[in-house]
Amino acid sequence: MKTTERQLLSLKKLDNKTVVSLMHSDRLNVLNSEQVENELMYLLYNGTKTILFDISDMKFIDSAGFHALLSVHIDAKLKDVKFIIINTNEEIYELIKLVDLDSIFDIRSKSDFMQEDLKKAS
């Protein structure tokens, strides 16, 4: 398995998709959201056609984190890139629903992208 690491994100290739996960943190918040947004934007503007943002280990997202995800979502739409949030746990999904972003984001369940499949990514 080939994993490349940027500063905060781990990147893996799965078929023609890039699986992205947050390293060293279980929170997307004011302390790291700007850098996460910048790293995701880098992928958007450098040829990635599908980004799967795996948040299976995430425990909290604050308003700055939601702002970063929404900015990436908007730019992805403009660039015709699929930005899909995968493997949300119940707590994070409830937060997303609470701020009314569940109808905005493309959110896929664990059954769509099982951890075994993601482990096969290279």
C-alpha positions in Angstrom: 0.0 0.0 0.0 1.4 3.3 -1.0 0.5 6.2 1.2 1.6 9.7 0.6 1.4 12.2 3.4 0.9 15.9 3.2 1.1 17.8 6.4 -2.3 17.0 7.9 -3.8 14.6 5.4 -3.1 11.0 4.4 -3.7 10.3 0.7 -4.3 6.8 -0.8 -5.3 5.9 -4.3 -8.3 3.6 -4.8 -9.0 2.9 -8.4 -9.3 6.4 -9.9 -10.2 8.0 -6.6 -8.1 9.6 -3.9 -9.0 8.6 -0.3 -8.1 11.3 2.1 -8.1 11.1 5.9 -7.0 13.4 8.7 -3.8 12.3 10.4 -2.9 12.8 14.0 -6.3 14.3 15.0 -9.9 13.2 15.5 -11.1 16.8 15.2 -11.6 19.2 12.3 -11.7 22.6 14.1 -10.3 26.1 14.1 -6.8 24.8 14.8 -6.5 22.7 11.7 -9.4 23.5 9.3 -7.6 26.1 7.2 -4.7 23.8 6.5 -7.0 20.9 5.8 -8.9 23.1 3.4 -5.7 24.2 1.6 -4.6 20.6 1.2 -8.0 19.5 -0.2 -8.0 22.5 -2.5 -4.5 21.5 -3.7 -6.0 18.1 -4.8 -8.9 19.8 -6.5 -6.7 22.0 -8.6 -4.2 19.4 -9.4 -6.1 16.8 -11.4 -7.9 14.7 -8.8 -11.4 13.9 -10.2 -12.9 12.1 -7.1 -12.0 12.8 -3.5 -13.3 10.5 -0.8 -12.9 12.2 2.6 -12.8 9.3 5.1 -13.9 10.7 8.5 -14.4 7.3 10.2 -12.0 8.3 13.0 -13.4 11.9 13.4 -15.1 12.7 16.7 -15.9 16.4 16.3 -16.2 19.2 13.7 -16.7 22.8 14.7 -17.9 25.8 12.6 -14.5 26.4 11.1 -14.3 22.8 10.0 -17.7 22.9 8.4 -16.7 26.1 6.7 -13.6 24.4 5.2 -15.7 21.4 4.0 -18.3 23.7 2.5 -15.6 25.7 0.6 -14.1 22.5 -0.7 -17.5 21.3 -1.7 -18.3 24.5 -3.6 -14.9 24.5 -5.5 -15.3 20.8 -6.3 -18.6 21.5 -7.9 -17.1 24.3 -10.0 -14.2 22.1 -11.1 -16.4 19.1 -11.8 -14.7 17.1 -9.1 -16.6 14.7 -6.9 -16.1 15.4 -3.2 -17.7 12.6 -1.1 -17.6 12.4 2.7 -17.4 8.7 3.6 -17.6 6.6 6.7 -19.3 9.1 9.0 -20.1 7.8 12.5 -23.4 8.6 14.1 -22.1 11.6 16.2 -20.6 13.3 13.2 -23.6 12.6 11.0 -25.8 14.2 13.7 -23.6 17.3 13.7 -23.9 17.5 10.0 -27.7 17.3 10.2 -27.8 19.8 13.0 -26.2 22.5 10.8 -28.4 21.5 7.8 -25.5 20.3 5.6 -26.7 16.7 5.2 -28.6 17.7 2.0 -25.6 19.7 0.7 -22.8 17.2 1.1 -22.5 13.9 -0.7 -22.3 11.6 2.3 -21.9 7.8 1.8 -22.2 5.2 4.5 -19.7 2.6 5.6 -21.5 0.0 3.5 -20.6 1.9 0.4 -16.9 2.2 1.3 -16.0 -0.5 3.8 -12.8 -0.2 5.7 -11.5 -3.4 4.0 -11.8 -1.8 0.6 -10.1 1.3 1.8 -7.2 -0.8 3.2 -6.6 -2.2 -0.3 -6.0 1.4 -1.5 -2.4 1.9 -2.7 
